[in-house]
Amino acid sequence: MVRFVCEARRTGVRPLVGAELVVDGYPAAFLVENAQGYRNLAALVTLARVGDLSTWNREHPHTGRGRAGLCWADVAARSAGLTALTGPPAGRLATLLRQERPAGAARLLTEWREAFGERLAVEVQSHDVGPWERALADELIALARRQGMPWVVTNEPRYLDRRSRLVHDMLVALRADLTLDAAAEQGLLLPNGRWRLLPPDEMARLWADHPEGLEESLRIAARCNFSLAWMRPPLPRFPVLQGHTDDAYLRECVYAGARERWGTLTPEHERQLEHELGVIRRLGFAGFFLVMWDAVRWARSQGILCQGRGSAANSAVAYCLAITAVDPVKHGLLFERFLSEVRVDGQTEAPDIDLDVEHDRREELLDHVYGKWKRSAAAIACTVQHYRAPNALLDAMRVLGYPAELAFKLSKRLHYSEAGEGADYVHDVLAPQFGLDVTDPHGRTLLELMRGCDALPRLRATHVGGFVLSSAPLGDWLPVEHTTMGRTIVQFDKDDLDSLGVPKFDFLGLGGLSLVRRAFDVIERRTGVRPQMYSLPTGDTPTYEMISRGETIGTFQIESRAQIASILKTKPELLYDIVVQVALIRPGPIQARFVHPYTMRRRGLEPVRYRHPALEPILRRTQGLPIFQEQAMAVAMVMAEYSAAEADALRRTMGHNRKRNRLLDELERLRVRMVERGVGERAAEEIRHDLESFGSYGFPESHAWSFALIAFATAWLRCHYPAEFYMAILNSWPMGFYSPATLVYDARRQGVEVRPPCLKEGDWECTVEGTADPRRPALRIGWRHVRGMGERTLERLRQARAAGPFASVEDVVRRAALTRFEALGLARGGAFGAWEPDRRHAAWEALRVVGDGLPLAPAPSGHEEERARRRYRPRPVSRDELVYLDYFATGMSLNGHPMERARERLNRGGALDSRALRELRGGEQVIVGGLVTIRQRPQTANGTIFLLLEDEHGFINVVVPSRLVEPNREVVKFATFVLVQGRFERDGQVMNVVGRRFRELKMQRIQYASRNFR
């Protein structure tokens, strides 16, 4: 709705806003006339979707998902400011007439008129579906005239054209869980194509005999009005101490925090705080800061690690309130990057504070916020998920009755494509490859449905953390609904809320913080000393040496293959080097081609150059290149004498391709201003070009600082406490770039002893155990990494273990009441190894205790049990079998790597392993093979795919040139093991194989899936 209103105004159309609601089981329409009417409509939508929020609870919601409805008393109580239409032929009024109950229809109109007065019209439609419909229209018109009421023509449009009608039918069929043919047979689909948005001339022809119905639509439209300002709820009022205002209390809290942060305040500190507090006071956002301060304070009181990031780290107020961890005064960060008084589209942009929280404890904070601000005044922003090619194809094939197996096989080959692009790919590539006929009626309809899904919203989901809070019932401004997960969300997403100027309180789950907290907990238990994240030695030489060797797997933000390749060249030595590194491998600097010159200048292989001498203080720390958005603002302020607010207006055009035209306009204005102030034409144009190149995806320095602190903490842990580090990341998984198997292999390469899951010594999560060397503890894999161990199974195991240690396989199975499937899974994963080292034997024993009834696994009782155990001893599992069984049971192996089994065969064919590649100089033609652990196809790479192969000794980076992707798509996109022939390239420690030929390496199948990234 927000985008509709904005687009309507942009094109000079006056928007009308309303909704069709189900009242006592029948549809009726309501149109907004004024602010009170909008809030009544929002309240009615909220009531229909979730009921009374003041008594709502997640365990027993008032309404079911997708079954919204109201009673007449609700509508009558909220009728002010609304025009009511009596509904389509399925409405209650029309139904009474069809049932030949005219007296009941007249009474209903009288009842509605008492609530709506002159703001009521009888709704009349015609879709050429038969004589009965026209007769009904005549009856409705006659009834309106007898009652002295207006009547109005509508068409109840459900789609725009033939293709969107087809998509509408698909959605109706999906809702009923039917195919299109079955839905048509059951009468669920509209009988013709007249339910489309008809142009005025066609409506005039259709109703030429009754023009007064069209004239009434104009009179109704003239009464209706709408403003986005009506949707903006009042900000929450923080419960300050008696005698304080929000602004006064905020000032008191900020200065108390400032004395803790800085001790004695300098004039520079005081100037910055006074400037920021003044802006906050004038914009009325003191309550916003106090809410975030309270949330952070509560989280830390519960031992939850959290940290503000994003542009909020530019604020000294946020720093003094301990919301953020970066000192903006010390680092010269611009407050206006976070909050300024400049107005955009007639309103002030809301502040944006992203609070990162341990991802597995975020729910605790969300529950606290709901409780503190009451459910009726708090909800989370939604996200609107649109159709992409995979789900467009799956839904289309489902309603057309295609086999599910074929649909899944094709959809896997359409990742990252838009629906229309996917339809073309199906037609040109997949249909011939898989024998799908797209020329018959079903095939043509399939492609039409996919194309019709382009940019179509598919569902509404919960935003990752954006809370909207209000000092009044929120549903009176922004309609609220509930989710299947027991959350309440507003029906508008982040972009909508930004357009409205509604502040969000973002509480975002971050695995990196979970990792740090878990590691700190174990270090404290093991050593008695707890590290503090913001007191770590950020000049620690061993940590930077480890980072410079590219040993960053598992660390936050600097673990990707692109980051590792860059780090091996830039060799970070200081925390600020990591700040730059976090921002450098991003689309902006990459597209601007800043990565190579930055690297060359940092290595001393190229002199640092500035487009103008005045840029040196701004760009010195980034080798003369604009890497951060704040630098773009500073360039505008220094070179064109922009005010801070004007520079922020320039910054707002950066960060997204959709704003590109606005960015180009602002940069041209900047260039003209620079020339007017004496900057040479050539220098001004070069500066404009630099900012344009990275502007679409420029990264804020404040954000990079926040991330760099966490990145350093994880690197420091990996360097000095590797067992605790890997334990923490495995317990926080899924997170990061790598699978548990890769993390475990890396841990072992770093000298960490890794032990298998164990029901005697281990626990449900990974643990750290003592060894003969107290400085080098071992890592024990947790039960949760055994496939098939769901939450209920783990809970039974935890409860049984809490009652006392397990003594045997039988003890575990009986006390935890394991099923056959659960017991077999634990046996396969080696979790019974303390009592029965061989997994076949362990499985046999577990099945005996479970009482398996299969013929080959008898379960005797009494004295026969011992004889049965002696009589049958299954063949022990071999080492090769153990590796594959490990992958099947846990997705990782401590007993070897699958590539070891193929090594002899590969050696005979001249293939090299990752260890042998390190001895090459570069330029050689090589053959390599490995398990594909990661696939990447970044947008900045112009179609090139990057594969990360893993073998028994390490990793091999493979580059698949874009021209070779399609000819080899099945191998490079889907094969588990890949054999590559190509040219070996080396730049110092950075090594790649640029592939020329690709083939699937035939191996025994393993249970493993690569992690694929765009």
Residue pairs with C-beta under 8 A, 6 or more apart in sequence:
1 17
1 492
1 496
2 228
2 231
2 492
2 496
2 499
2 500
3 495
3 496
3 499
4 15
5 15
5 17
5 226
5 228
6 228
6 499
8 14
8 15
9 15
14 221
15 226
16 31
16 32
16 221
16 224
16 226
17 31
17 32
17 38
17 41
17 224
17 226
18 29
18 30
18 31
18 32
18 41
18 83
18 224
19 29
19 30
19 41
19 44
19 45
20 27
20 28
20 29
20 30
21 27
21 28
21 29
21 30
21 44
21 45
21 48
21 68
21 70
21 75
22 48
22 68
22 69
22 70
23 69
23 70
23 71
23 72
23 75
23 92
24 69
24 70
24 71
24 72
24 92
25 69
25 92
26 87
26 90
26 91
26 92
26 95
27 87
27 88
27 90
27 91
28 84
28 85
28 86
28 87
28 91
28 92
29 84
29 85
29 87
29 123
29 154
30 41
30 44
30 75
30 82
30 83
30 84
30 85
31 37
31 82
31 83
31 85
31 220
31 224
32 38
32 41
32 81
32 82
32 224
32 225
32 226
33 81
33 82
33 83
33 119
33 223
33 224
33 225
34 81
34 225
35 81
35 227
35 230
36 80
36 81
37 80
37 81
37 82
37 83
38 81
38 226
38 230
38 231
39 81
39 230
39 476
39 477
40 78
40 79
40 80
40 81
40 82
41 78
41 82
42 231
42 475
42 476
42 477
42 478
42 479
43 78
43 473
43 475
43 476
44 70
44 74
44 75
44 78
45 68
45 475
45 479
45 491
46 53
46 475
46 476
46 479
46 480
46 481
47 70
47 74
47 475
48 63
48 68
48 69
48 70
49 63
49 68
49 479
49 480
49 481
49 482
50 56
50 61
50 62
50 63
50 475
50 480
50 481
50 482
50 488
51 61
51 62
51 63
52 62
53 375
53 376
53 473
53 475
53 480
53 488
54 374
54 375
54 376
55 62
56 62
56 375
56 482
56 488
57 375
58 482
58 486
58 487
59 486
61 482
61 486
63 69
63 482
65 482
65 483
65 484
72 111
75 84
75 115
76 114
76 115
79 115
79 116
79 119
82 116
82 119
83 116
83 119
83 120
83 121
83 220
83 223
83 224
84 112
84 115
84 116
84 119
84 120
84 121
85 121
85 122
85 123
85 152
85 154
86 92
86 93
86 94
86 109
86 112
86 120
86 121
86 122
86 123
87 93
87 94
87 123
88 94
88 123
88 125
88 154
88 156
89 98
89 125
89 133
89 136
91 123
92 108
93 105
93 108
93 109
93 122
93 123
93 140
93 143
94 136
94 140
96 102
96 104
96 105
96 108
97 105
97 136
97 139
97 140
97 143
98 132
98 136
102 139
102 143
105 143
106 143
106 146
106 147
109 120
109 122
109 143
109 147
109 149
110 147
112 120
113 120
113 147
113 149
119 223
120 149
120 150
121 144
121 149
121 150
121 151
121 152
121 216
121 220
122 140
122 141
122 143
122 144
122 149
122 150
122 151
122 152
123 140
123 151
123 152
123 154
124 137
124 140
124 141
124 151
124 152
124 153
124 154
124 213
125 133
125 137
125 153
125 154
125 155
125 156
126 133
126 134
126 137
126 206
126 207
127 133
127 155
127 190
127 191
127 192
127 194
127 195
128 192
128 194
129 191
129 192
129 194
140 151
141 151
141 210
141 213
144 150
144 151
145 151
150 216
150 219
151 212
151 213
151 216
152 213
152 216
152 217
152 220
153 203
153 207
153 210
153 213
153 214
153 216
153 217
154 217
155 194
155 195
155 196
155 197
155 198
155 203
156 195
157 195
157 196
157 197
157 198
158 165
158 168
158 190
158 195
158 196
159 165
159 167
159 168
159 195
159 196
159 197
160 196
160 197
161 196
162 193
163 448
163 451
163 452
164 196
164 452
165 190
165 193
165 195
165 196
166 445
166 448
166 449
166 452
167 449
167 452
167 453
167 456
168 190
169 180
169 183
169 184
169 189
169 190
170 180
170 395
170 396
170 399
170 449
172 183
172 188
172 189
173 179
173 180
173 182
173 183
173 188
173 189
173 399
174 395
174 398
174 399
176 183
176 186
176 188
178 186
178 188
178 399
179 398
179 399
179 400
179 401
180 189
180 399
180 400
181 401
183 189
183 399
198 206
203 214
204 211
204 214
207 213
207 214
228 499
228 500
229 347
230 477
231 477
231 478
231 500
231 502
232 477
232 500
232 501
232 502
233 468
233 470
233 471
233 472
233 474
233 476
233 477
233 478
233 502
234 470
234 471
234 472
235 284
235 285
235 287
235 288
235 469
235 470
235 471
235 503
236 287
236 288
236 291
236 373
236 377
236 469
236 470
236 471
237 246
237 287
237 471
238 246
238 249
238 286
238 287
238 290
238 291
238 294
240 246
240 248
240 249
240 290
241 249
244 252
245 286
246 286
246 287
246 290
247 277
247 280
247 281
247 286
249 286
249 290
250 277
250 280
250 286
250 289
250 290
250 317
251 277
253 290
253 293
253 321
254 273
254 277
254 317
254 320
254 321
255 273
255 320
257 319
257 320
257 321
257 322
258 265
258 269
258 273
258 316
258 320
259 265
260 320
261 319
261 320
261 327
262 269
265 273
268 329
269 316
269 329
272 316
272 328
272 329
272 335
273 316
273 317
273 320
275 335
276 315
276 316
276 317
276 335
276 339
277 317
279 335
279 339
279 340
279 341
280 286
280 289
280 317
280 339
282 341
283 339
283 341
283 348
285 339
285 350
285 351
285 503
288 350
288 351
288 353
288 503
288 505
289 317
289 318
289 321
289 323
289 351
291 469
291 505
292 308
292 318
292 321
292 323
292 353
292 355
292 505
293 321
293 322
293 323
294 372
295 355
295 365
295 368
295 369
295 505
295 507
296 306
296 308
296 321
296 322
296 323
296 355
297 322
298 365
298 368
299 306
299 357
299 365
299 368
300 306
300 322
302 361
302 364
303 517
304 357
304 358
304 361
304 364
304 365
304 517
305 357
305 358
305 513
305 514
305 516
305 517
305 533
306 355
306 356
306 357
306 358
306 365
306 513
307 324
307 325
307 355
307 356
307 513
307 706
307 709
307 710
308 318
308 323
308 324
308 325
308 353
308 354
308 355
308 356
308 706
309 324
309 354
309 355
309 356
309 702
309 703
309 706
309 707
310 352
310 353
310 354
310 700
310 702
310 703
310 706
311 337
311 338
311 352
311 700
311 702
311 703
312 318
312 323
312 324
312 338
312 351
312 352
312 353
312 354
312 702
313 319
313 324
313 325
313 326
313 328
313 333
313 338
313 702
313 703
313 705
313 706
314 328
314 333
314 334
314 335
314 336
314 337
314 338
314 630
314 700
314 702
315 324
315 328
315 335
315 338
315 339
316 328
316 329
316 335
318 324
318 338
318 353
319 325
319 326
319 327
319 328
323 353
323 355
324 702
324 706
325 533
325 534
325 706
325 709
326 333
326 702
326 705
326 706
326 709
328 335
328 702
331 701
331 705
333 630
333 701
333 702
333 705
334 630
334 633
334 634
334 644
334 647
335 644
336 633
336 644
336 645
336 647
336 648
337 629
337 630
337 633
337 648
337 651
337 700
337 702
338 351
338 352
338 702
339 349
339 351
340 349
340 644
340 645
340 648
341 348
341 645
342 348
342 349
342 645
342 646
342 648
342 649
344 649
344 652
345 499
347 501
348 501
349 498
349 501
349 652
350 497
350 498
350 501
350 502
350 503
350 504
351 503
352 503
352 504
352 506
353 505
353 506
354 465
354 506
354 508
355 465
355 505
355 506
355 507
355 508
356 508
356 509
356 510
356 512
356 513
356 706
356 710
357 365
357 465
357 507
357 508
357 509
357 510
357 513
358 509
358 510
358 513
358 514
358 517
359 509
359 510
359 511
359 513
359 514
359 732
359 735
360 509
360 514
360 732
361 514
362 465
362 507
362 508
362 509
365 507
366 380
366 465
366 467
366 487
366 507
369 378
369 467
369 469
369 505
369 507
370 378
370 488
373 469
375 488
376 473
376 474
376 475
377 469
377 470
377 471
377 472
377 473
377 474
378 467
378 468
378 469
378 470
378 474
378 488
379 467
379 468
379 474
379 475
379 478
379 480
379 487
379 488
379 489
379 490
380 462
380 463
380 465
380 466
380 467
380 468
380 487
380 488
380 489
380 490
381 463
381 466
381 467
381 468
381 489
381 490
381 492
381 493
381 494
381 497
381 504
382 460
382 461
382 462
382 463
382 489
382 490
382 491
382 492
382 493
383 460
383 461
383 462
383 463
383 464
383 493
383 494
384 457
384 459
384 460
384 461
384 493
385 457
385 458
385 459
385 460
385 461
386 455
386 456
386 457
386 458
387 395
387 419
387 453
387 454
387 455
387 456
387 457
387 458
388 414
388 416
388 417
388 418
388 419
388 422
389 411
389 414
389 415
389 417
389 418
389 419
389 421
389 422
389 423
389 425
389 450
390 411
390 412
390 414
390 415
390 417
390 422
391 411
391 458
392 419
392 422
392 423
392 449
392 450
392 453
393 407
393 410
393 411
393 414
393 422
393 426
393 446
393 450
394 407
394 408
394 411
395 449
395 453
396 445
396 446
396 449
396 450
396 453
397 406
397 407
397 410
397 446
398 404
398 407
399 449
400 442
400 445
400 446
400 449
401 442
402 442
402 446
406 434
406 436
409 434
410 426
410 430
410 434
410 436
412 974
413 425
413 430
413 969
413 973
413 974
414 422
414 425
414 426
414 430
415 1012
416 937
416 1014
417 425
418 454
418 455
419 450
419 451
419 452
419 453
419 454
419 455
419 456
420 450
420 451
420 454
422 450
423 447
423 450
423 451
426 436
426 438
426 446
426 447
426 450
427 438
427 447
429 966
430 436
431 437
431 438
431 443
436 443
437 443
438 444
438 446
438 447
460 481
460 489
460 491
461 483
462 483
462 485
462 487
462 489
463 489
463 493
463 494
464 508
464 509
465 506
465 507
465 508
465 509
466 494
466 497
466 504
466 505
466 506
467 504
467 505
467 506
467 507
468 474
468 478
468 490
468 497
468 502
468 503
468 504
468 505
469 505
470 477
474 480
474 490
478 490
478 491
478 492
478 502
479 490
479 491
480 488
480 489
480 490
480 491
481 488
481 489
481 491
482 488
482 489
483 489
490 497
492 500
494 504
497 504
510 710
511 729
511 732
511 733
511 734
511 735
511 736
512 556
512 557
512 710
512 711
512 714
512 735
512 736
513 710
514 728
514 731
514 732
514 735
515 556
515 714
515 717
515 725
515 728
515 729
515 732
515 735
516 533
516 710
516 713
516 714
516 717
516 728
517 728
518 727
518 728
518 731
518 732
519 717
519 721
519 724
519 725
519 727
519 728
520 530
520 531
520 533
521 530
522 724
522 727
522 728
522 768
523 529
523 530
523 531
523 721
523 724
524 530
524 531
526 724
526 768
526 777
533 709
533 710
533 713
534 709
536 712
536 713
536 716
537 716
538 574
538 575
538 712
539 574
539 575
540 716
540 719
542 719
542 720
543 712
543 715
543 716
543 719
543 720
544 572
544 573
544 574
546 552
546 715
546 718
546 719
547 555
547 558
547 567
547 572
547 578
547 715
548 567
548 568
548 571
548 572
548 573
549 568
549 989
550 564
550 565
550 567
550 568
550 989
551 718
551 750
552 558
552 559
552 563
552 564
552 567
552 715
552 718
553 559
553 737
553 738
553 742
553 743
553 746
554 714
554 718
554 725
554 726
554 729
554 736
554 738
554 743
554 746
555 711
555 714
555 715
555 718
556 707
556 710
556 711
556 713
556 714
556 736
557 563
557 582
557 707
557 708
557 710
557 711
558 564
558 567
558 578
558 581
558 582
558 711
558 715
559 736
559 737
559 738
560 585
560 737
561 934
561 936
561 946
561 948
561 957
562 585
562 936
562 938
562 946
563 581
563 585
565 957
565 990
566 581
566 584
566 585
566 595
566 599
567 581
568 988
568 989
568 990
569 599
569 602
569 603
569 987
569 988
569 990
570 577
570 581
570 584
570 598
570 599
570 602
570 603
571 602
571 603
572 578
572 581
575 708
575 709
575 712
576 621
576 708
578 708
578 711
578 712
579 701
579 704
579 705
579 708
580 598
580 621
580 622
580 627
580 704
581 708
582 699
582 704
582 707
582 708
582 711
583 589
583 627
583 628
583 699
583 701
583 703
583 704
584 594
584 595
584 598
584 627
585 595
586 697
586 699
587 696
587 697
587 938
587 939
587 940
588 693
588 694
588 695
588 696
588 697
588 698
588 699
589 595
589 598
589 625
589 627
589 694
589 699
590 940
591 693
591 694
591 696
591 697
591 940
592 690
592 693
592 694
593 693
594 625
594 626
594 627
594 693
594 694
597 606
597 623
597 625
598 622
598 623
598 625
598 627
600 606
601 607
601 608
601 623
601 624
601 625
602 623
608 620
608 623
608 624
609 624
610 616
610 619
610 624
611 683
611 686
611 687
611 690
612 639
612 679
612 680
612 683
612 687
614 638
614 639
615 624
615 635
615 638
615 639
615 687
616 624
618 631
618 634
618 635
618 638
619 625
619 626
619 631
622 628
622 631
625 690
626 632
626 635
626 690
626 691
626 694
626 698
627 694
627 699
627 701
628 698
628 699
628 700
628 701
628 704
629 651
629 654
629 655
629 698
629 699
629 700
629 701
630 700
630 701
630 702
631 701
632 647
632 650
632 651
632 654
632 691
632 695
632 698
633 642
633 644
633 647
633 648
633 650
633 651
634 647
635 687
635 691
636 642
636 646
636 647
636 650
636 670
637 643
637 644
637 647
639 670
639 674
639 677
639 679
639 684
639 687
640 670
640 673
640 674
640 677
640 679
641 673
641 677
642 650
642 670
642 673
649 666
650 666
650 667
650 670
651 698
652 659
653 659
653 662
653 663
653 665
653 666
653 695
654 663
654 695
654 696
654 697
654 698
655 696
655 697
655 698
656 696
656 697
657 696
657 697
659 696
660 696
663 692
663 695
663 696
664 692
667 688
667 691
667 692
667 695
668 688
670 687
670 688
670 691
671 684
671 685
671 687
671 688
674 683
674 684
674 687
674 688
675 681
675 684
679 687
714 725
717 724
717 725
717 728
718 725
718 750
722 747
722 750
722 751
722 752
723 747
723 752
723 768
723 776
723 777
723 778
723 779
724 768
724 777
726 743
726 744
726 746
726 747
726 752
726 754
726 766
726 779
727 766
727 767
727 768
727 779
729 735
729 736
729 743
730 740
730 743
730 744
730 766
730 779
730 781
730 782
730 785
731 765
731 766
731 782
733 740
733 743
737 934
737 1011
737 1013
738 746
738 933
738 934
738 1011
739 891
739 892
739 933
739 1008
739 1011
740 785
740 890
740 891
740 892
741 887
741 891
741 892
741 893
741 933
741 1008
742 933
742 950
744 754
744 781
744 892
744 894
745 892
745 897
745 950
747 754
747 779
748 754
748 894
749 954
751 776
752 776
752 778
752 779
753 771
753 776
753 778
753 779
754 778
754 779
754 780
754 781
754 894
755 761
755 762
755 769
755 778
755 779
755 780
755 781
755 894
756 780
756 781
756 829
756 830
756 831
756 833
756 894
757 780
757 781
757 782
757 783
757 785
757 786
757 826
757 829
757 830
757 831
757 890
758 780
758 830
758 831
758 833
758 834
759 783
759 797
759 801
759 806
759 812
759 826
759 831
759 832
759 834
760 805
760 806
760 834
760 835
761 769
761 780
761 834
762 780
762 781
762 782
762 783
762 831
763 780
763 782
763 783
763 801
764 782
764 783
764 784
764 794
764 797
764 798
765 782
765 784
766 779
766 780
766 781
766 782
766 785
767 779
767 780
767 782
768 777
768 778
768 779
768 780
769 777
769 778
769 779
769 780
770 777
770 778
771 777
771 778
781 890
781 892
781 894
783 789
783 794
783 797
783 826
783 831
784 794
785 829
785 890
785 891
785 892
786 825
786 826
786 828
786 829
786 831
786 889
786 890
787 825
787 829
787 888
787 889
787 890
787 891
787 1007
788 821
788 822
788 825
789 797
789 822
789 825
789 826
793 816
793 818
793 822
796 816
796 817
796 818
797 812
797 816
799 816
800 806
800 812
800 815
800 816
803 815
806 812
806 815
808 835
809 827
809 832
809 835
809 836
809 842
809 845
809 846
809 849
810 845
810 849
812 818
812 826
812 832
813 823
813 846
813 849
813 850
814 849
818 826
818 846
818 850
819 850
820 847
820 850
820 852
823 843
823 846
823 847
823 849
823 850
824 843
824 846
824 847
825 889
826 832
826 846
827 839
827 842
827 843
827 845
827 846
828 839
828 843
828 885
828 888
828 889
829 886
829 889
829 890
830 839
830 842
830 886
830 889
832 839
832 842
832 845
832 846
833 839
833 842
835 842
836 842
836 845
838 874
838 876
838 877
839 877
839 882
839 885
840 874
840 875
840 876
840 877
841 873
841 874
841 876
843 874
844 857
844 872
844 874
845 869
847 854
847 857
847 859
848 857
848 859
848 865
848 868
848 869
850 859
851 859
852 859
853 859
858 868
860 867
860 868
877 885
879 895
879 896
880 896
880 901
882 893
882 895
882 896
883 893
883 895
883 896
883 897
883 898
883 900
883 901
884 898
884 1004
884 1006
886 892
886 893
886 894
886 895
887 893
887 898
887 1006
887 1007
887 1008
888 1006
888 1007
891 1007
891 1008
896 952
897 931
897 950
897 951
897 952
898 931
898 977
898 1003
898 1004
898 1006
899 913
899 929
899 930
899 931
899 950
899 951
899 952
899 977
900 952
901 1003
901 1004
902 929
902 977
902 1001
902 1003
903 913
903 952
906 913
906 927
906 929
906 979
909 927
910 927
911 927
911 928
911 929
911 979
912 920
912 926
912 927
912 928
913 928
913 951
913 952
913 953
914 928
914 930
914 949
914 951
914 953
914 954
914 955
914 956
915 953
915 954
917 926
917 928
917 956
917 984
917 991
917 993
918 991
920 926
920 984
920 986
921 986
922 984
922 985
922 986
922 987
923 983
923 984
923 985
924 983
924 984
925 981
925 982
925 983
925 984
926 981
926 982
926 983
926 984
926 993
927 979
927 980
927 981
928 949
928 956
928 958
928 979
928 980
928 993
929 949
929 951
929 977
929 978
929 979
929 980
929 1001
930 949
930 950
930 951
930 956
930 977
930 978
931 949
931 950
931 951
931 976
931 977
931 1008
932 947
932 948
932 949
932 975
932 976
932 977
932 978
932 1010
933 948
933 949
933 950
933 955
933 1010
933 1011
934 946
934 947
934 948
934 1010
934 1011
934 1012
934 1013
935 945
935 946
935 947
935 948
935 972
935 973
935 1010
935 1011
935 1012
935 1013
936 945
936 946
936 1012
936 1013
936 1014
937 943
937 944
937 945
937 946
937 1013
937 1014
938 946
938 1013
938 1014
939 1014
941 962
942 962
943 962
943 965
944 959
944 960
944 961
944 962
944 965
945 959
945 960
945 962
945 965
945 972
945 973
946 957
946 958
946 959
946 960
947 957
947 958
947 960
947 972
947 978
947 980
948 955
948 956
948 957
948 958
949 955
949 956
949 957
949 958
949 978
949 980
950 956
956 993
957 991
957 992
957 993
958 978
958 980
958 982
958 992
958 993
958 995
959 982
959 992
959 993
959 994
959 995
960 968
960 972
960 995
960 998
961 994
961 995
964 972
964 995
964 996
964 998
965 972
965 973
968 998
970 1000
971 978
971 998
971 999
971 1000
972 978
972 998
975 1000
975 1001
976 1003
976 1005
976 1006
976 1008
976 1010
977 1000
977 1001
977 1002
977 1003
978 998
978 999
978 1000
978 1001
979 998
979 999
979 1000
979 1001
980 993
980 995
980 997
980 998
981 995
981 996
981 997
981 998
982 993
982 994
982 995
982 996
982 997
983 993
983 994
983 996
984 991
984 992
984 993
985 991
985 992
985 993
985 994
